[in-house]
């Protein structure tokens, strides 16, 4: 048995070992679960792997959405902005519809259950954080990230240590790993809810003397209470860490996360209509996200020809638009004749360059400048769709 056995006996009422070729894992069962990756060889935690089951026989395509919290609200807002509003007859029900997608059912689930049910075949599509996909999907090849950047739910899974005591001058993962305190008898204790990604990360970075624990409540309190030496948790602004005298360290970020659209590979290939529905959702998402922060700027400019006006516009770096400015004649009637002394310029400008673009238009003779926000930008076939077809071998 491991030298850690006395430690486990103090922390839990039940302890057992699981042995595999070249790996031994020690787990204690109580209100806190401990997973050790300490041994003479690099080891990582073993957690229940999703069972790869056959897709259930049904006609409906199922989309899993987060049921509670900020991620749930932001997901519904995104769908609404893409003209895919979710219609829920009863707010207590877990199933809903999107009228624009007739053969699709929406199922509200906990994020981790969305991933699990994608793997079991009970869901076909889902929107969750990348951290959830990575933790509960565990690299399963049946999970395909259809869209990896839905532009909300930004956070990072990061290792944090106290600012005080033995950690006061420790500012990087390398320095943490080189601390002589961590031995088989006394491993680095890390509190986390990520019992797959945590041990995997530590193993990949050469930290062998580590023990992980999960506990209810705020992890930020664990070091101060003496329950853990460090925590591995999701961080957004870092304010909560700072207020609890914790700090992130260089090289300690496990992954950067935000909301993603994920699908079951088997469902996309086998379920009728699933690929077409995914294509429509992806195109709507791409068109909306591409338009975020973009504005249409229209102005009139006097000139002898469209080419002359276009040449003047293109001398200004902020006025190129997506592929270039649109220039067309503005017709008016003078002395009984239709003439075009002015030309209308239409360009697409990002918000951060908006005022500068207006100044540049004025400098080359633009007037009557009109500005309106963009809702969608449908371009050529999105690269993400081509990538998805490639992943599916289509």
Secondary structure, DSSP 8 states (H G I E B T S, - for coil): --TTHHHHHHH-SEEEEEEETTEEEEEEESSSEEEE--SSS-----------------SSEEEEEE-SHHHHHHHHHHHHHTT---B-SSTT-SEEE-TTSTTEEEEEE-HHHHHHHHHHTS-SEEEEEHHHHHHHHTT-TTEEEEES--S-S-EEEEEEEESSGGGTT--BHHHHHT-TT--SSS-EEEEES-TTHHHHHHHHTT--SEEEEE-SS-GGGHHHHTS-SEEEEEESSSHHHHHTTEEEEEEEEEEEE-EEEEEEHHHHHHSTTHHHHHHHHHHHHHHHHHHTTEEEEEEEEE-S-HHHHHHHHTTSGGG--SSS-EEEEEEEEETTEEEEEEEEEEEEEEGGGHHHHHHHHHHTTEEEEEEEE-S----SS-HHHHHHHHHHT-
